[in-house]
Amino acid sequence: MNTGTTKAERTRNFIIEKTAEIFNRKGYAGTSMSDITEATGLTKGAIYGNFENKEEVALAVFEYNRSLVFSTVQAQLEKAPTYYDKLMVYGRVYKEVIANVGNRGGCPILNTAVEADDTNVPLQLSAAKALFSWKKSLIGIIKKGTEAGEFREGVNAEEIATSIIALIEGGVMFSKVTNDYTNMEHVLATVQLLVKGIKA
């Protein structure tokens, strides 16, 4: 994370980084101010001096946790030479991604979406924004791949993108609940079949 240029920015970043895993594991409702002060070694006054309330910390932490996942995927996307290869990244890399985030409490988008549904609108909107961004990225890859002749004409990019996301997030949920990550392997194999199915 950007270390910032001012003391205030550095302190905010410190709080976010120190509480990121706690929020991801316990959720917004389950994380107390005591958890935050214990993790950071700061007083409540110092926390509130940098964030208006716990919700503001949670929103910043969600963005931080989301960026950890997406930056891992983005690094692999940039290495992929074709649009087909880029789409296949989602059928391969997420096994590693989920293993990493599993140690930090699971996928932040799934965790936040489930917890915030109907209870915390700002967090729910943040999760929705992350999903829409992910979907937009996938649609872009599919459309460019179709234009380049890598994917079949007439492929419904939105349908494929939505299916890939639903499969991955469903696989994360299944794996986490059962504590069996071989379930993720089955799901990612299905994602790969889906991508192969639209190849020109």
Residue, then its C-alpha position, 0 to 999 in steps of 0.5 A: m500500500n502507498t506509504g503516503t507522504t504525510k504523517a496522517e496518511r502514514t497513520r491511516n495506512f498503518i491502521i488499515e494494514k494492521t486491521a485488514e485481516i481482522f475485518n476480513r475474518k470477523g466482519y464489520a459487526g464482529t470487529s470491535m474498537s478493542d480489536i482495532t486498538e489492540a491490533t494497532g497499539l493506538t488509542k480510540g482517540a488516535i483511531y477516531g482522529n484518522f477515521e470518522n467511525k468504524e464503518e469508515v475504517a471498514l470501507a478503507v479496509f475492504e478496498y485494501n483487501r480487494s486490491l490485494v486479490f485483484s493486484t495478484v490477478q492483474a499481474q498474471l493478466e499482464k503476462a498473458p500474451t493473448y485474450y484467450d490466455k488472459l481469460m484462462v488466468y481466471g481458471r488457473v490463478y484463483k487457486e493460488v489467490i484463494a489459498n492466499v486469501g484463505n489464510r487471511g479469512g477468505c475472499p473479501i468481496l464474498n465476505t463483505a457481500v454476505e455480511a453487508d446484505d440488507t444491513n450495511v448499505p455502504l459496505q454492500l455498495s462497495a462489494a457491488k462496485a468491486l463485482f461490477s468492476w470485475k465483470k467489466s474487465l472480463i467483458g472487455i477481455i471477451k469482446k477484444g478477444t472476439e474482435a481479434g478472432e480468438f473467440r467465436e462471433g456471437v458470444n454473449a460476453e456479459e453472460i460468460a463474465t457473470s458465469i465466471i464470477a459466479l463460479i469462482e465466488g461460489g467455489v470460494m464459498f464452498s471451499k471455505v465452508t467445507n474447508d476443502y479446497t479441492n472443491m475450488e479445483h473442480v470449479l476452476a476446471t469448469v471455468q476453463l471448460l467455459v473459456k475453451g467452449i467460446k474459443a474460435 
